[in-house]
Amino acid sequence: MKNNVRVIFHIDLNAFFATCAMIKEPYLKNKVFAVGSPSQRGVLSTASYKARKYGIGAGMSVTEALKKYPKLLLVPLDFDFYKQKSKAFMNILEEYSDLILQASIDEAYVDMTHHMKTIHPIELAKQIQKRLLKDESLPCSIGIAPTLFLAKMASDLKKPLGITVLRKRDVKKVLYPMDVKDIHGIGKKTYPRLKQLGINTIEDFVNLSNLPTIKKVMSERSYQQYRDNILGNGNNVIDPDKYKLPKSISSETTFNYDVSDENVIFDEMKNQFQEAYRRLKRTEMLAKTIGYKLKKSDFKTITRSITLEEYTDNDVILLDALDTLFQETFDGEKVRLVGVHLSNLSLKNQDEIPFNLFTYQNF
């Protein structure tokens, strides 16, 4: 690759939940099994590669899967173990680069450009692949490309244990013949509609003469973003801090005059809570600590907080805790500023880091 081109790895752990199941229960290596709820109404989270040969896959109902293979073994989910192995995965990647963006519990984008003066990217990928397999029993596929999007597309081309280089000049040969449903990010409802309109391959999709047809399915802006990504003109910047959790969510306001009335202060405190809570819900997070901030006329600041036993996004629980805290700690002094903060935050779904190639910076 040219020296002025970024070298992005997309490292994808193969059938991660199934792999974790086999690490815990080695006898499963020779079995046809899937991971998910044992309930007949349940949905599979993933399927072992042996199960996939029978047409069984993620998102399939247990009932449908059992029809395809009645002897299918169902393994329950174990998120604590998944988090443990995911952490080990990330710890190894951090030995190779500081520029890492974890896209989900089992995949990450890594900028490896700085290594290229001393080692070929394929050799480096082999090292990482062998290391993950030897140290953590985690097989992976690695895509190597100049952008995040192309690296993701590349890692999907060879599974399991594949290593694929995808340069911009390779796009026409490698990606164009592929099914339109294989475009990363294309929704399950979108690609069938594209096919109904005759847009069957990626080549059909990038052909600008088909734009009037494609606009029946998606906006021109969305289409151009997809097209730019496919052609290798997408984002190539990895910002490790882009999706780190904020330390707190807060909201505050200043009165036009000093206020000492307890009811007036708490009414405004509830307003500020609602604003902070709205942001908590919008970002799909939970809080374990809630507190308030008061600033007196002499600019002295008072802060108080209380930590709950469990993480929550229940507004009744949070507001009740704030009410109790305020009643127990407010001293009746005049204040000019009122604020509320939610801290000790956690993602509502810890197993999915919010990341979208199409909302990432530089698009």
N, C-alpha and C positions, 0 to 999 in steps of 0.2 A: 504494500500500500504506500502511496505517496506520503512524504514527510509532513505535508500540510493538511493531511486528512486525519480526522479523529478515528481512533480505533475503539469501537464500543463492543463490549461483550454482553450478550443477553444469556444468562445462565439459568436454565430451567430444570428443576429437579423432576425427574421422570416419575410419573404416577406416585406422587409424594405420599399421600395417605396410605396407599397400598404398600409402598416401600416401608413405611413406618410399621405397618402391621406385620410385615415379614421380619423386620428387625426384632420385634417383640416376640413373635411366634414363628421361628424358622420353618416349622413344618408346612406353613402356608406357601412356601416357594413352589411346591409341586401341586398346589391346589388351584382350582378355578374359584376365585372369590371376588367379592366386591365390598366396599366400605360404605356403610350407611345405616339408616335406621332399620332394625329387624321387623318393624311393623309392615304389614301388607300395604299400607297406605304410604309408606315411606318412599324417599327418593334417594338414589345412590349418589354419593359424593365423588366416587371414582371407582374404577374397575381395574383389576390386575390385567396384565397383558394377555394372560391365558384366557381370561374372561372376555376380553375385547375380541378375540378370535371368533366368539359366538355372537358378536354384534351387541354386546353389553357395554354400556358406557355411562359416564357421568350424566346426571339429570334424568336418567331413566327410572321409572317407577319400579319398586321391588316386584310387583305383580308381573309387569312386562318382562323383567329380567328372568324371573323364574320360569316363564313360559319358554324363553329362549334356551335356558339350561336349568332344568328342575333340580339338579344337584348342586347348584350354586351355593357357596358358603357366604354368609353375611357376617361381616366383622363390624362391631360397633366403633363409633368415632372416639378418639382419645386426644382431645385438643391440648391437654397439658403436655403430652409427649410430643405432639406436632410442634408446639412452641419451643420445646427443648431442642429438638433437632433443627428447627429453623434458626435458632440462635447459634447453634454450632456451625451451620452453613454460613451465616453472616460473619462469624468470627474468622473463618478461614478466608473469606473474600477480603476482609479488612487487612489481611497480611499482604495483599497484592496491590491495593489501591485505597486512597482516601476518597475517591470520587465514586460513590456507590449510591444507587437509588433502589431501595427494596420495593418492588412492585406488588408483591403479595407474599404470603407466608413461604412460598416455594419458588420464587423467581426474583432476579435482581439484574439491574443494568449496571455495568462497571466500565469506567473509562480506563483503558489500558494503554493509552497513547504513549505515556512516559516509558513504557517497557520496550518500545519498538526498536530502540537503538542497540539493545543488547540481546533480544530474543525474537524469533519469528512468532507472530500471533498464534499460529497453529500449534507450535511447540508449547507455548504458554498455556493454551487451552488444554492440551493434553496433560500438562502438569496439574492443573486445577482439577480436571476430571478424575485423574488417578488419585489425587489427594482426597477428594471428597468420597470416593469409593472405598479407599483403603482405611481412612481414619474414621469415617462416619457411616459407611455402608450406604451412601447416597449416590445413586447413579444420576447423571445429568446430561442434558444436551446443551450445546453452546453454539450460539450464533454470533458471528463476527462481521461487523459492518461499520460504515461511516456514520450511521444515524441510529437512533433508538428503534425506530420503526423497522428498518431493514434488519437490524440485529434480532428483533423479535420474530420477524418472518423467517429468518434464517434458522433460528433454533427449532422452529416447528417442522423443518424439512426432513430432519433425520432423528427419529426416536425409536428406541432409547439409545443413549450413549453416542449420540452423533455430534460431529463438529462440522459446521458449515460456514464458509466464507461467502458473503454476498456483497459484491462491489456494485457501484452504480452501473458500470458497464455490463454487469451480469443480469440486470433486471429484465431486459427484453427476453433473453434466452431462458431464464429460470422462472420468473414470475408470470410473464404474459400467458403461458399456456395453462396456468392454474385456474381452478374454479373460482368464480367471484366470491363464493362463500368463505374462501380461505384468506380474504383480505382481513388483516387484524383490525378488529373494532367494528366490522360490519355486523349489524344486529341480526338476530334470528328471524325477525319479521321483515327486515329490509331485503336480504338477498333473495328470498323467494319471489318477491315482487319484481326485483331486477330481472330475474330469470324469466318471469312471465312476459317481460317486455323485450326479451331476446338478448339481454346482457348476461352472457353465460360465463365468460372468462375474464381474467384481469385485463387482457388485451382489449376486449370489448369495452371494459369500464374506462380505461385511460384514453380511448379514442374520442377526441373532442367532437367528432361528428355525431356521437351518440348522446351528447350533453342534453339536447332538447328532450330526449326520451328519459334520461336519468333524472332530470329535474321533476319528473312526475312522481318520483320516489323520495328525493332528498333535495335540500336547498343547494343552490349553486355554490354557496360558501363552503358548506360541508363537503360537497363533491371536490372542490379545488383543494381542500386540506388533505383529503384521502389521496387525490391524484399526486400532489406534491410529495407526500410521504412515499408512495409507491415508486416514484421516479428518483427518490434519493435526495430530495430537497427539504426534508423535514428536520426536526430538531436534533442537534448533536451535542447538546449541553446537558451534563448531569450535575444537578445541584443537590448535594446530600441533605441540605437543610430545608429543601423545598416543602417537604411534607412531614417535618417533625411536629410533634404535638405541641401546641402552645402551653405555657406553664399555667396560664389562667385565662379566663374570659371575664371581663368586667365592664361595668357601665356606671356612669356617674353624672350628676348634674349639680349646678350651683343655684341657690336661691337668690332672689333679688335683695333679700334682707335677712338678718339673723332670725332663726326660728328655734324656739325651745319646746313648742307644743309636740308632745310625744306622738299623738295621732297624725299630725300633719307630716312629721318626719317619717313615720313608718309608712304612711300612704305613698310618699314619694319613693321610699325604699322599695316598695312593692313594684312601682313603675320601673325602676332600674333593674329589679330582679327579672321582670318580664322581658326586658330588652336583652339581658345577658342569657336568659333561658332560651330565647328565640334563637340566638346564635349557637347555643349548645346543641339544640335540636337540629338546626340546619347543617351543622358539621358532623352530625351523628356521633356525638360523644356523650360520655357519662361523667359525672362529678362525684367526688367523695367529700369534698370540703366546700362549705359556703361561709361567707363572711361579709361584713360591712365595713365601710370607711366613712368617717365623719371628720370634717375639717371645721374647726372653730374660727371665730372672727379674728383671733390672734394668730391664725394659721397653724396652730397646733393640730396635728393629725392623730385621730384615734382609729385604730383598726382592731377588730375582733373577729374571730372565726371559730367554727366548730366542725369537727370531722365525724362523718357518719360511719357506721359499721360496714356498709356496703356501697359500692358505686351505684348511682341511680340517675335517671333522667325524668323521674317522677316529680312534676312541679308541686304537687301537694306536699310530698315529703320534704322537698327542699325549702319551700316557703314556710312550712311549719317549723323547721329547724331554725330558719332565719328569725322568725317571730319569737321563738323561745330565747334565742341568743340575745336579741335586742331587748326583750323584757328584763332579762337577767343582768344585763351589763350597761344599759344606758343610764347615765347619771343626771340627766335633765338639763345639761348645759346648752347654751345657745350654739347653733351650728349654722354654717353657711353652705357647706357642700355635703352631699349625700351620695354614697356609691355602694355597689354590691359586687362581689366577685365570686366566681366559681372556680375552684382550683383542684389540684390532685386529680387531673383529668385522665381519661382512658377512652380509647376508641370503643364505640358500641359493639363493633365486630372486630375484635383484635386480630382476626385471621385474614383481614383484607385491608391493606393500606390503600387509602383513597388516591389513585393515580390514574390519570387518563391521558394518553398520548395526545389527544386532541384539545386538551385544555392546558397542557403543560406550557411553560414559558417559551417565548420566541415563536409561537405559532401566530 
